[in-house]
Amino acid sequence: MVGFRSLSSTGEKSELLNLAVWYPSGRDKRDDYSIKLGFWEIRAERNARPASGRFPIILLSHEMAGHYLANHDLCSALAAAGFVVIAPLHQGDNFRNANAIFSAASHLHRPQQLLAALNRVKNESELSGRLDLDRIGLLGCGSGAATVLQLAGVGLNTTFDQPAHLQYCAGPLAEPAFCSRWARTRFASFANDVREITGKYGARAFNPELPGLRAVGLLAPGGTFLLDRGELAALSVPLAAVFAGEEEIYHRPQNDTELREMFPDPLDGLLSSTTIKDIDHFSFNAPCPGNSNEPGGPREWAELPSGLCGQAGAELRAGSGQQRNYYFISFFRASLGLPLPAE
């Protein structure tokens, strides 16, 4: 059984950081609980008593301009398999406020927000004793891939200036999400801003330390071209990537050569990957909220772009979701291990 909590914490500049936590529940009866948040129906029990034991942790970084509940079905599956999943709503880079996307500042703050979310849960009295801080995994969805790889110690490419961006967008591996006219404008100062931030806050400003990190998962990843290729190749923790067979937002490697373009060598055998056929990028998300005009529906749900719902039908979405869940559960169990008895 799965428990669920909505929490908040004061982040940088006194901004409110909202986050969600999924965890193994201690309920004995196997009743089918669900929570309706807006028009998302989450398979979990709100504020349930945590199960006894110490559980590996997975920090989830959502897609740019996305939502921390967009992959709630995956989070519930991971919690049912024995993990605590923590997902913050990235400030300045979410479906309601995307002012910071394509900026060096966003790459500075997103990894820090994952750490702030972890610290908030560490201070939650009922959950703190259930966290195994020596066994932490990361899961990046879409552009969240760059965020979690940064938290794994991979720096940003300080030479990615405007000419390099234009060259990238003209190449065969270009990702449409990063090559729009607006993105090109935003990236014009990216390299200078990265250098300015590192000069002010230090060489590892974009890579805060995360003790206990043991594994990194990537779901339909994008934006890895923004990372320092040498530091990416030097990564020492296992990675697993799941690609969408009908990817339309980011590049999907068609063969081993293209996989090596995204992930060098690829990473001396540390990287495992799979492609799920016939699924588009946003159909990896949980089914979208229903009609926001229904009585009592939060107005904010109306702001969700219809494209974020994906194109797959219910049967295909369910099947691909099961494959995705199985792949990540198997990966994180192999790399983080099973729950341990309570101390």
N, C-alpha and C positions, 0 to 999 in steps of 0.2 A: 504494500500500500504506500501511497505517496502523500506527503504533507506539503503545504504551500504557504508561504508568507510573503506579504508585501511590506517592505521596509523602506526607510528613508534615512538619509544622513546629510549633514552639512558638509558640502565639498569646498572646493577652492572658491575664494571670494564670497564665502557664505552662501553659495548657490546650493540648492537642494538637490541631492542625488537620490533618485528613486531606483529601487532595485527589487528583484524578485528572487526567492529562494525555493527550490524544490529539494525534498529530502525524504529518506525512508521513514515511514510512519510506524509508530508502535502500536497501532490499532490491531486488535486480534481478529475482529470480524471482517470478513472480506466483502464489505458492502461496496457498491459502485458509487463513490462520491464524485461530485464535479462542482466546479466553481464557475459562475458566469461573471466575467469581467468585461463590461461593455457587451460585445457580441461574440467574444471568444469564450468558448467553453473548455475549461482546463480540467483534465482528469486528475483530481487531487482533492484532499480535504484541507480546508483553510485552517491554519493554526493548529494542526493535529499534533499530538504528543509525538516527539521524535522516537524512533526505535532505539533500543539500547545498542551501543557499540561505537566504534570509531570508523568514520567513513572517509574515503578519498574525496577530494574536492575537485570540481571542474568550474573554472571561470569562463563565462561565455561573453564574447564581444559580438554585438549584432551588426548587421549590414549598415552601410552609410545611409543616412536619412531613413533608418528603419526603426524597429521597436523591440524592446526587450522581451515581449511576449510572442513575437512572430514565430519562434521555434519552440513554443510551449509543449508541443507533442513530443519532440525530441527530448526536452528537458525532463518531462514526466517519465519517459522510458528510461532515461539514465538514472533517475532517482529510484525507480522501481528495481533497477539492477544493482543498487547499493552505493550510489554516489550522491554527494551534496552538490547541487548545481546552483551557481550564483550568477545572476545576469543584471548588470546595471543598465539604465537608460542613459546613453552617452549624451552629455550636455553639449549643446551646440551642434549635434550631429544625430538628429532623430527626425521622425516623421512630422513633428510639429515645428521644429526649429533646426534648420540645416545650414545656418549661417557660417558654420566653421568648416564645412567640408571642403576638400581640396586645399587645405591650408596646413602649414607647418604647425600652427598652434593646435589643430585637431590631433595631429600625430604626437604632440607633446602631452596632451591631456588625456587621451583615451586610455593608454596603459595605466596612468595614475588613477583613473576612475575605477578600473578593475581592482586595483589594490585597495582603494577606499571602500569598495563594496565588500571585499574580503574582511577588512578591518571592522566594518560595521557588523557583519555576521559573527565575527569573533567576540563581539561585545554583547551578543544576544544570549541571555542567560541560559535558555533552554537548549540552544544550538551549539554554544561554544565548546562544550565538552564532547560533542559528537564529531568535531572536525579533526581529521588527521592532517596536520599541517606539514608533515614530512612527505605527503603524497598528494601533489597538486598537478592537475592537468589544465590545459587551455584549449578552448574551442572557438575558432574564429569563423564567422559566417560572412561570406562575400568579402567586402573590404575589411571586415574584422580580422581577416587572415593577417594583414599587415600589422594590426594592433597586437595580436597575440605573439607574432614572431618578434616584434620589438620587445615585448615583455620577456621573451626567451633570450634576449641579449643581442638581437640583430639590429645594427644601426641603420640610419637612413642614408641614401645615396646623396652625398653633398655636391655632386657634379650634375644633378638633374636640373639644369637650367632650361630656359625657353628653347634654345636650339635643340637641346637633347630631347625635349618633350616633342617638338615638331618632328624630329627624326623618328622617335618612337611611334608616333601616331601614323606615320607613313609606312611603317614596317608591317610584316606579316603577323606579328604577335600582338598588335595593338588591341587594347580593350576599349570598346565603344564608350563605356561609362566614363573613361578618363580623357576622351578626345573630342568632346563637344566644344563649341566655341566658348561657352561659359567656363568649362574646365580649363581650356587653354589660357584664358584670361587669369583665372585664379592661380594657375601654376607658374605664371610669368615671374613671380618673385619667390618661388618655393625654395630654390637652392640658397638664395641670399638669406631668407628667413631662417632656414635650418642652421646656417653658419652663425647667424646673429644669436640664435637661442643657445647653441652650444657654447658660444663665446661668453654668454651671460651666465649660464647655469652649469656649464661643464660638459665634457666630451660625452658623458653618458646620460645627458638630460632626457633623451628619448627612450632610454632603456633602464627604468627603475628596477631594482633588484627584487627578485621573487624567490626566496629560499623555498626549497621543497619541490621545485618544478621537476617533473619527470616525463611529461609527454605533451605533444601539441597536435590537436586535430584541426582540420581545415575543411569547411563545407562550401562547395562552389566558390573557391577562393579567387580573390582579385586584388590588384594593387601590389603584388609582390615585386614588380619591377621598380618600385620606389625604394627598395631596400638595398643595402650595401651587399653586393654579390659575394665578396670575399668573406664577410661575416656570416652570410647565409650558408655558405659552403662549410664554415667552421662549426656550425651548430652540432651539438653533441647529444641532444635528446631525440627519441624517436618521434616521427611525424606520420600522420595518416591523412590523406586527402581524398575527398569524395567529390567527383565532378558530375555535372549535369550533362547528359548526352545531347540535349538541345540547348546548350548554353547560349544565351543571346546578349548577356551583359559583359561578361569577362571572357578571356581567352580560355578555351579548353584544349589541352594538348592532344593532338591527333595520333602521336606516336612517341616513342622513347626520345627521339631527338628534340621534339618540342617540349617534352617533360623536362629535359635537361636545360632548356632555355629558361624555364621557370624556376627549377630547383637543381642547382649544379650537381652533376655527376651520377645520379641524383643523390646527393648528400651521403655518399659512401655507404649506401645500403640502408640508411636509417629511414628512408621514406618508403611507405607503402601507399598505393593509391588504387582506386577503382572508379569506373564510370558507370552510372546508372542510366540505361538506355531510355530514350523517348521522353525524358523529363526536362522541362525548361527550368531556368534559374529560380524563378519565384515560386514554382510548384514544390520546391523543397520546404517552403514555409508551411505552417499549419493553415488549414482552410481559413479564408478571410472572414472577418465579421460580416454579419448579415445586413439587412436593410437598416441604415442609421436613422431612418425616419419613423421607426417603430416607437410607440409610446415608451418614454423613459430611457431612450437611447442617448448616450452622451454625444454631444455635438461634435466632439473631437474625432470620433470615429468616421465622421463624414469626410474628414480630411485625408483619409487613407486613399492614395491613388489606386484605381482599379487594377493597374498593371502589376501591382505588388501581390496580387492574388494568384498569379500564375494562370496557365492555360490548360493544365491537365484536368481530366475528369476525375470524379471521385474514386473510381476503381484504380486508375493508374496512380493517382496521388497516394492512395493507401498502400499500394504495393511498393512504390518507390520509398515511401516513408519507412516501411518495415525493413527494406534493404539498408537504408541509411542508418536506422537505429541499430540493427544487428552489427553493422560494420563498426560503428563507433563504440558500442558496448564491448565488443570483442577486443578492440584496440585498447580501450582504457582499462579493461580488466587485465589484459596482458602486461600493460606498462605500469599501472598503478596498483593492481592487486585487488583482493576482495576485502570486505569489511573485517575489522578486527574486534575482538571482545572489548567491552568497556574496561577501563583501568580501575 
